[in-house]
Amino acid sequence: MVPTREEALAIVHEYTESPSLRRHMLSVEAAMRAYARKYGEDEDRWGVTGLLHDFDYERWPNDDRAADQEHPTTGVAILREQGVDDDILQAILAHADYTGVEPASRMDHALRAVDDLTGFLVAVALVRPTRLEGMKAKSVRKKMKDRAFAAAIDRTEMVENCEALGEEMGEHIVFVIGAMHEIADDLGLEAQ
């Protein structure tokens, strides 16, 4: 079963209070929908996967000291009980490298490739008066070189995930900016 967008949003709202985490999931959804269109894939399936990928993170965050991470395995267990299709569950598990679940499909690779990048783009947008408007890949790459900026985001992993998807990093950045720009108001990233 593929949840409708409304059903997926209800799950997100039930489990996630944080506006920034909700906006992150909306960003990932937008990027996943855009890539589904580009690749001729099922936009609703890919979009719902992006929307749900972190719904459990607030309640069951990762603890670097724990042997078993609770996110995203707890969320996948909840979704499995609801009858969500295995390919969606696979992509959600594979988006976190520490689960040991390797990406097996283009959807899996796309989710990995857009997850950290959307977070990084939000960080870049928040220090720009025009937010996403007019953002260029060159300025994003410059920020990627500044290790103190958005330090929690692994740049090497972002590049490797982009390569695994089969995209060129500069084009990938521009593509994801475009997808996020379409929902800039929902993300609180409209030009000021």
Order of alpha helices (4+ residues) and beta strands (2+ residues): alpha-alpha-alpha-alpha-alpha-alpha-alpha-alpha-alpha-alpha
